[in-house]
Amino acid sequence: MYNPKSAVAEEFINDQEILNTIEYAKENKNNVELIEKILEKASKMNGLEHREAAVLLECDDPRVLERIYALAKKIKERIYGRRIVLFAPLYLSNYCVNGCVYCPYHQKNTTICRKQLSQEEIVKEVRALQDMGHKRLALETGEDPQKCPIEYVLESIKTIYGIHHKNGAIRRVNVNIAATTVENYKKLRDAGIGTYILFQETYHKKTYEEFHPTGPKHNYAYHTEAMDRAMEAGIDDVGIGVLFGLYKYRYDFVGLLMHAEHLEAKFGVGPHTISIPRIRPADDIDVNEFPDAIVDSLFKKIVALVRIFAPYTGIIISTRESKKSRKEVLEIGVSQISGGSSTSVGGYDHKETANENSAQFEVDDNRTLDEIVNWLLELGYVPSFCTACYREGRTGDRFMRLAKSGQIVNVCQPNSLMTLKEYLLDYASVDTCEKGEMVIADELAHISNEKVKSLAEDYIDQLENGKRDFRF
């Protein structure tokens, strides 16, 4: 039985409800009256239900598609403005006991170079990231209880937060590690993490179990119910995602939305972020073996519909995506991207040779962070290194109240400008500085609240004089 408030995975991600939704969407793909009602509802920027979003996914009318893209862009700019948050992944270890068939970290892979960073090596990696200008990291590890226990992760977080190099400091550490216990989630909460991130990979149980034949990750229910345990432990910012290409995209699209609805129904707080990655080639992984991989046009449509479905959420895409693909989806919903990324263990301080390959997947966008910041500025965006909400306690339901009401932009806009100014002063190339200063001046002029504008201008003046780390 489908029950979005249930704590049981197969009840809140109910197979029959997903199948019924897909059938409902196919039956109504040309129902003009229904589609008009759905688009009208979506225009109010309060989100949609999973069946409504599925109808829009199924509809192939080009005129409707253009309306979807226009609405997604409008919603994104209304909630988040033109800011794009930047972050980098930091891979601590690629030892893994699982058998995931789509990931080169799987236990049977004997060709990948296995590595784990010592605390001293973490310091080098973080300093390299700080020298780029990064303030926000996403920790990544393989699952190996012996090689990479929770104590190692906690020690690494403490190390990262303690590194202050020149004007650099990591102000937010998000964590993407394997599903764990309520007790361990409490430890992560107490360590001061930002968002806990875990991808479902696929919501189709049979396929999930086939693609995870061995190891702890084989347990579909334990993995799918991980966000419930995290939120029960007091982590109120969680990030979900699905790896499109493992199973039929319609099924996983609906499952992803149902997972978001479940968190909202049970905890009153939807996912802080939704990631939308696609299957990518890696060490011993051939994407041609995955017939359900999705093309760029479908990927773009999915991103737009996730934005319309959940206006409040941060949508993340990584350097899995090409420059062209990233540009297209930035317009219609994405609010966070990685930059200057390495998916190797130790890949920031030391460039690997072919024999040292420890990467989880191939990076398609290989530009430096400064090149990406420059590019975003050229496109009219505001590159942001802001971590203010997390540090000011605007998490969970407190963040959602601001996001859902559209008021979040009132703090995001000035905070993004101040963190951009820090970047320009400390790390940017001359050309990036010139473009950034023009964007800051233009954005300041558009702050409607005179008190906020005046304070932001004062903070920016103090940044010019050597002060750092102001926030609203």
C-alpha positions as CSV (number, residue, x, y, z in Angstrom):
1,M,0.0,0.0,0.0
2,Y,1.3,3.5,-0.9
3,N,1.8,5.6,2.2
4,P,4.1,8.7,1.9
5,K,4.2,9.0,5.7
6,S,5.3,5.4,6.2
7,A,8.8,4.5,7.5
8,V,8.9,1.5,5.3
9,A,10.7,1.9,2.0
10,E,8.4,-0.2,-0.1
11,E,5.4,1.8,1.2
12,F,6.7,5.3,0.6
13,I,8.5,4.3,-2.6
14,N,5.6,2.0,-3.7
15,D,6.2,0.1,-6.9
16,Q,2.5,-0.1,-7.9
17,E,2.0,3.6,-7.3
18,I,5.0,4.3,-9.6
19,L,3.6,2.0,-12.3
20,N,0.1,3.5,-12.0
21,T,1.6,7.0,-12.2
22,I,3.5,6.1,-15.4
23,E,0.3,4.7,-16.9
24,Y,-1.7,7.7,-15.8
25,A,0.9,10.0,-17.4
26,K,0.8,8.1,-20.7
27,E,-3.0,8.2,-20.8
28,N,-3.0,12.0,-20.2
29,K,-0.1,13.1,-22.3
30,N,-2.4,14.8,-24.7
31,N,-5.1,15.9,-22.2
32,V,-4.9,19.7,-22.9
33,E,-7.3,20.6,-20.1
34,L,-5.4,18.7,-17.5
35,I,-2.0,19.9,-18.7
36,E,-3.3,23.5,-18.5
37,K,-4.4,23.0,-15.0
38,I,-1.0,21.5,-14.0
39,L,0.9,24.4,-15.6
40,E,-1.4,26.9,-13.9
41,K,-0.8,25.2,-10.5
42,A,3.0,25.2,-11.2
43,S,3.0,28.9,-12.0
44,K,2.0,29.6,-8.4
45,M,5.5,28.3,-7.4
46,N,4.2,26.0,-4.7
47,G,5.3,22.8,-6.4
48,L,3.5,19.8,-7.9
49,E,2.5,16.3,-7.0
50,H,4.4,13.4,-8.5
51,R,1.6,12.4,-10.9
52,E,1.3,15.9,-12.2
53,A,5.0,16.2,-12.9
54,A,4.9,12.8,-14.6
55,V,2.2,14.0,-17.0
56,L,4.4,16.9,-18.0
57,L,7.4,14.5,-18.4
58,E,5.3,12.4,-20.8
59,C,3.9,15.3,-22.8
60,D,5.9,15.8,-26.0
61,D,4.1,18.9,-27.3
62,P,6.9,21.4,-28.2
63,R,4.8,24.3,-27.1
64,V,4.3,22.8,-23.7
65,L,8.0,22.1,-23.4
66,E,8.8,25.7,-24.1
67,R,6.4,26.7,-21.3
68,I,8.0,24.2,-18.9
69,Y,11.4,25.7,-19.6
70,A,10.2,29.3,-19.2
71,L,8.4,28.5,-16.0
72,A,11.4,26.6,-14.5
73,K,13.6,29.6,-15.3
74,K,11.2,32.0,-13.7
75,I,10.8,29.8,-10.5
76,K,14.6,29.4,-10.2
77,E,15.2,33.2,-10.5
78,R,12.3,34.0,-8.2
79,I,13.6,31.7,-5.4
80,Y,17.4,31.9,-5.9
81,G,18.0,34.8,-8.2
82,R,20.9,34.6,-10.6
83,R,23.3,33.1,-8.0
84,I,25.1,29.8,-8.6
85,V,26.7,28.1,-5.6
86,L,30.1,26.5,-6.2
87,F,31.6,23.5,-4.4
88,A,34.1,20.8,-4.9
89,P,34.1,17.0,-4.1
90,L,36.9,15.7,-1.9
91,Y,37.5,12.0,-2.2
92,L,39.0,10.6,1.0
93,S,39.1,6.9,0.2
94,N,38.1,4.5,-2.6
95,Y,38.3,1.3,-0.7
96,C,35.0,-0.4,-1.0
97,V,33.4,-3.7,0.0
98,N,30.3,-3.4,-2.3
99,G,29.9,-4.9,-5.7
100,C,28.1,-2.0,-7.5
101,V,28.3,-2.8,-11.2
102,Y,28.3,0.8,-12.4
103,C,31.1,2.1,-10.1
104,P,34.8,1.3,-10.5
105,Y,35.2,1.3,-6.7
106,H,33.5,-2.1,-6.6
107,Q,35.5,-4.7,-4.6
108,K,36.4,-7.0,-7.5
109,N,38.0,-4.2,-9.6
110,T,41.8,-5.0,-9.5
111,T,42.8,-2.4,-12.0
112,I,41.9,0.8,-10.1
113,C,44.6,2.2,-7.8
114,R,43.3,2.0,-4.2
115,K,44.1,5.0,-1.9
116,Q,43.1,6.5,1.4
117,L,44.2,9.9,2.5
118,S,46.0,10.3,5.8
119,Q,45.2,13.4,7.9
120,E,48.4,15.0,6.7
121,E,47.4,14.3,3.1
122,I,44.0,15.8,3.7
123,V,45.6,19.0,4.9
124,K,47.5,19.2,1.5
125,E,44.3,18.5,-0.4
126,V,42.3,21.2,1.5
127,R,45.1,23.8,1.1
128,A,45.1,23.1,-2.6
129,L,41.3,23.6,-2.7
130,Q,41.6,26.8,-0.5
131,D,44.2,28.1,-3.0
132,M,41.6,27.8,-5.7
133,G,39.1,29.7,-3.6
134,H,36.7,27.0,-2.5
135,K,34.7,27.4,0.8
136,R,32.4,24.4,0.5
137,L,33.3,20.7,0.1
138,A,31.4,17.5,-0.4
139,L,33.3,14.5,1.3
140,E,33.2,11.3,-0.7
141,T,34.3,7.8,0.3
142,G,33.8,4.2,-0.7
143,E,32.1,1.9,1.8
144,D,34.6,-0.1,3.9
145,P,33.9,-0.4,7.6
146,Q,37.4,-1.5,8.3
147,K,39.4,0.9,6.1
148,C,37.1,3.8,6.4
149,P,35.1,3.7,9.7
150,I,33.0,6.6,10.9
151,E,35.8,7.6,13.3
152,Y,38.0,8.3,10.2
153,V,35.3,10.4,8.6
154,L,34.8,12.4,11.9
155,E,38.5,12.9,12.3
156,S,38.8,14.1,8.7
157,I,35.9,16.6,9.2
158,K,37.7,18.0,12.3
159,T,40.9,18.3,10.3
160,I,39.2,20.1,7.4
161,Y,37.4,22.7,9.6
162,G,40.7,23.4,11.4
163,I,42.7,24.3,8.3
164,H,43.2,28.0,7.8
165,H,45.6,28.8,5.0
166,K,46.2,32.4,4.0
167,N,42.7,33.8,3.6
168,G,41.3,30.3,3.0
169,A,38.9,28.4,5.1
170,I,36.4,25.6,4.4
171,R,33.1,26.9,5.9
172,R,30.8,24.0,5.1
173,V,31.5,20.3,4.8
174,N,28.8,18.3,3.2
175,V,29.1,14.5,3.5
176,N,28.3,11.8,1.0
177,I,29.0,8.5,2.6
178,A,27.2,5.1,2.7
179,A,23.9,4.6,4.6
180,T,24.6,4.2,8.3
181,T,22.9,4.1,11.7
182,V,21.1,6.7,13.7
183,E,24.0,6.7,16.2
184,N,26.5,7.5,13.4
185,Y,24.3,10.2,11.9
186,K,24.2,11.8,15.4
187,K,28.0,11.8,15.3
188,L,28.0,13.5,11.9
189,R,25.5,16.1,13.2
190,D,27.7,16.8,16.2
191,A,30.7,17.2,13.9
192,G,29.0,20.1,12.2
193,I,28.3,18.8,8.8
194,G,26.2,20.8,6.4
195,T,24.1,18.5,4.2
196,Y,24.1,14.7,4.3
197,I,23.9,13.4,0.7
198,L,23.1,9.9,-0.5
199,F,22.1,8.9,-4.0
200,Q,19.5,6.2,-4.3
201,E,21.1,5.1,-7.7
202,T,17.7,3.5,-8.8
203,Y,14.4,3.2,-7.0
204,H,13.5,0.0,-8.9
205,K,14.1,-2.7,-6.2
206,K,14.9,-5.6,-8.4
207,T,17.3,-3.6,-10.5
208,Y,18.8,-2.1,-7.4
209,E,19.5,-5.5,-6.0
210,E,21.0,-6.8,-9.3
211,F,23.3,-3.7,-9.6
212,H,24.4,-4.1,-6.0
213,P,24.9,-7.9,-5.8
214,T,27.2,-8.0,-2.8
215,G,28.1,-5.9,0.2
216,P,26.0,-3.8,2.7
217,K,24.6,-1.7,-0.1
218,H,22.7,-4.7,-1.4
219,N,20.0,-4.0,1.3
220,Y,17.5,-1.9,-0.6
221,A,15.3,-1.0,2.4
222,Y,18.3,0.0,4.6
223,H,19.7,2.2,1.9
224,T,16.3,3.8,0.9
225,E,15.4,4.5,4.5
226,A,18.7,6.2,5.3
227,M,17.4,9.7,5.0
228,D,14.8,8.9,7.7
229,R,17.5,7.8,10.1
230,A,19.6,10.9,9.3
231,M,16.7,13.2,10.0
232,E,15.7,11.3,13.1
233,A,19.3,11.9,14.3
234,G,18.9,15.6,13.9
235,I,20.5,16.2,10.5
236,D,17.8,18.4,9.0
237,D,19.5,19.2,5.7
238,V,19.6,16.1,3.5
239,G,20.2,15.7,-0.2
240,I,18.8,12.9,-2.4
241,G,19.5,11.9,-6.0
242,V,19.2,9.2,-8.6
243,L,21.7,8.0,-11.1
244,F,19.8,8.3,-14.4
245,G,20.7,5.5,-16.8
246,L,20.6,2.5,-14.4
247,Y,16.9,1.9,-15.0
248,K,14.0,3.3,-17.0
249,Y,14.0,7.1,-16.6
250,R,10.2,7.4,-16.0
251,Y,10.4,5.0,-13.1
252,D,13.3,6.7,-11.4
253,F,12.0,10.2,-12.0
254,V,8.7,9.3,-10.2
255,G,10.6,7.5,-7.4
256,L,12.8,10.5,-6.9
257,L,9.8,12.8,-6.5
258,M,8.0,10.4,-4.2
259,H,11.1,10.3,-2.0
260,A,11.0,14.1,-1.7
261,E,7.2,13.9,-0.9
262,H,7.9,11.3,1.7
263,L,10.4,13.5,3.6
264,E,8.0,16.4,3.4
265,A,5.1,14.3,4.6
266,K,6.9,12.6,7.5
267,F,9.3,15.3,8.7
268,G,7.7,18.5,7.3
269,V,11.0,19.2,5.4
270,G,11.7,18.2,1.9
271,P,15.2,17.6,0.6
272,H,17.7,20.5,0.9
273,T,19.2,19.4,-2.4
274,I,18.3,17.1,-5.3
275,S,21.2,15.9,-7.4
276,I,20.7,14.7,-11.0
277,P,23.7,12.8,-12.2
278,R,23.9,10.5,-15.3
279,I,25.9,7.3,-15.7
280,R,29.5,8.1,-16.9
281,P,32.4,6.0,-18.1
282,A,35.0,5.1,-15.5
283,D,38.0,2.7,-15.0
284,D,36.3,-0.6,-15.9
285,I,32.8,0.8,-16.6
286,D,31.5,1.0,-20.2
287,V,28.4,3.2,-20.4
288,N,27.3,1.3,-23.6
289,E,26.4,-1.6,-21.3
290,F,23.6,0.6,-19.8
291,P,20.9,0.9,-22.4
292,D,18.8,3.2,-20.3
293,A,21.3,6.1,-20.4
294,I,19.5,9.3,-21.2
295,V,20.3,11.9,-23.9
296,D,20.9,15.6,-23.3
297,S,17.4,16.8,-24.3
298,L,15.7,14.4,-21.9
299,F,18.2,15.3,-19.2
300,K,17.3,19.0,-19.6
301,K,13.6,18.3,-19.4
302,I,14.1,16.3,-16.2
303,V,16.0,19.1,-14.6
304,A,13.3,21.6,-15.5
305,L,10.6,19.4,-14.1
306,V,12.4,18.8,-10.8
307,R,12.7,22.6,-10.4
308,I,8.9,23.0,-11.1
309,F,8.1,20.1,-8.7
310,A,10.3,21.4,-5.9
311,P,10.8,25.1,-6.2
312,Y,12.5,25.3,-2.8
313,T,15.3,22.7,-3.4
314,G,18.8,23.3,-4.5
315,I,19.5,21.4,-7.7
316,I,23.0,20.1,-8.2
317,I,24.9,18.9,-11.3
318,S,28.5,17.9,-11.2
319,T,31.4,17.9,-13.6
320,R,30.0,14.7,-15.1
321,E,28.3,17.1,-17.4
322,S,29.9,19.0,-20.3
323,K,30.2,22.7,-20.6
324,K,27.3,22.8,-23.2
325,S,25.0,20.6,-21.0
326,R,25.7,22.7,-17.9
327,K,24.9,25.9,-19.7
328,E,21.6,24.6,-20.8
329,V,20.4,23.4,-17.4
330,L,21.7,26.4,-15.5
331,E,19.0,28.4,-17.4
332,I,16.2,26.2,-16.2
333,G,16.8,25.2,-12.6
334,V,20.3,24.3,-11.5
335,S,21.5,26.3,-8.5
336,Q,24.7,24.4,-7.5
337,I,27.6,23.2,-9.6
338,S,31.1,21.8,-8.8
339,G,34.1,23.5,-10.2
340,G,37.8,22.6,-10.7
341,S,36.8,19.2,-9.6
342,S,38.8,16.0,-9.2
343,T,37.2,12.6,-8.6
344,S,40.5,11.0,-7.6
345,V,41.7,10.4,-4.1
346,G,44.4,13.0,-3.6
347,G,43.8,14.6,-7.0
348,Y,44.1,18.2,-6.0
349,D,47.5,18.2,-4.5
350,H,48.9,15.6,-6.9
351,K,48.0,15.1,-10.6
352,E,47.7,11.4,-11.2
353,T,49.5,9.4,-13.9
354,A,47.6,6.8,-15.9
355,N,49.0,4.1,-13.6
356,E,47.7,5.9,-10.5
357,N,44.1,6.2,-11.6
358,S,41.8,6.3,-8.6
359,A,38.9,8.3,-10.1
360,Q,35.3,7.4,-9.5
361,F,34.2,8.6,-13.0
362,E,35.5,10.7,-15.9
363,V,35.1,14.5,-15.6
364,D,33.7,16.1,-18.7
365,D,34.2,19.7,-17.6
366,N,37.9,20.1,-16.9
367,R,38.1,23.8,-16.6
368,T,39.7,25.4,-13.6
369,L,37.6,27.1,-10.9
370,D,38.6,30.5,-12.1
371,E,37.6,29.6,-15.7
372,I,34.2,28.5,-14.5
373,V,33.7,31.6,-12.3
374,N,34.7,33.7,-15.4
375,W,32.2,31.8,-17.6
376,L,29.4,32.2,-15.1
377,L,30.0,35.9,-14.9
378,E,29.9,36.1,-18.7
379,L,26.6,34.4,-18.7
380,G,25.2,36.9,-16.2
381,Y,25.2,34.7,-13.1
382,V,26.5,35.5,-9.7
383,P,29.1,32.8,-8.6
384,S,28.6,32.3,-4.9
385,F,30.7,30.7,-2.2
386,C,28.1,31.4,0.4
387,T,27.7,29.2,3.5
388,A,25.7,31.7,5.6
389,C,22.5,29.8,6.1
390,Y,24.2,26.7,7.5
391,R,26.4,28.9,9.8
392,E,23.5,31.1,10.9
393,G,21.3,28.1,11.7
394,R,18.9,28.6,8.8
395,T,18.6,24.9,8.1
396,G,15.8,22.4,7.9
397,D,12.3,23.9,8.4
398,R,13.9,27.4,9.0
399,F,15.5,27.3,5.6
400,M,12.4,25.9,4.0
401,R,10.2,28.7,5.3
402,L,12.4,31.2,3.6
403,A,12.8,29.3,0.4
404,K,9.1,28.4,0.0
405,S,8.1,32.0,0.6
406,G,10.7,33.4,-1.8
407,Q,12.3,35.4,1.0
408,I,15.6,33.4,0.8
409,V,16.8,35.7,-2.0
410,N,16.9,38.6,0.5
411,V,19.8,37.0,2.3
412,C,21.2,35.0,-0.6
413,Q,21.8,38.0,-2.8
414,P,24.0,40.1,-0.5
415,N,25.8,37.0,0.8
416,S,26.6,35.8,-2.7
417,L,28.0,39.2,-3.6
418,M,30.3,39.4,-0.5
419,T,31.6,35.9,-1.1
420,L,32.2,36.7,-4.7
421,K,34.1,39.8,-3.6
422,E,36.3,37.7,-1.4
423,Y,37.0,35.4,-4.3
424,L,37.9,38.3,-6.6
425,L,40.3,39.8,-4.0
426,D,42.1,36.6,-3.0
427,Y,42.0,34.3,-6.0
428,A,40.7,35.6,-9.3
429,S,42.5,36.4,-12.5
430,V,42.6,40.0,-13.8
431,D,39.9,39.3,-16.4
432,T,37.6,37.5,-13.8
433,C,38.1,40.5,-11.4
434,E,37.0,43.0,-14.0
435,K,33.9,41.0,-14.9
436,G,33.1,40.3,-11.3
437,E,33.3,43.9,-10.2
438,M,30.8,44.8,-12.9
439,V,28.4,42.1,-11.7
440,I,28.7,43.1,-8.1
441,A,28.0,46.8,-8.9
442,D,25.0,45.9,-11.0
443,E,23.6,43.5,-8.4
444,L,24.1,45.9,-5.5
445,A,22.0,48.5,-7.5
446,H,19.2,46.0,-7.7
447,I,18.9,45.3,-3.9
448,S,15.5,46.8,-3.1
449,N,16.0,47.0,0.7
450,E,18.0,50.1,1.3
451,K,19.2,49.0,4.8
452,V,20.4,45.7,3.4
453,K,22.1,47.5,0.4
454,S,23.8,50.0,2.7
455,L,25.1,47.2,5.0
456,A,26.3,45.1,2.1
457,E,28.2,48.0,0.6
458,D,29.8,48.7,3.9
459,Y,30.8,45.0,4.3
460,I,32.3,45.0,0.8
461,D,34.3,48.2,1.6
462,Q,35.7,46.4,4.7
463,L,36.6,43.4,2.5
464,E,38.6,45.8,0.4
465,N,40.4,46.8,3.5
466,G,41.4,43.3,4.5
467,K,38.5,42.0,6.6
468,R,36.8,38.7,5.7
469,D,33.8,36.6,6.4
470,F,30.8,38.9,6.6
471,R,27.3,37.4,6.3
472,F,23.6,38.2,6.7
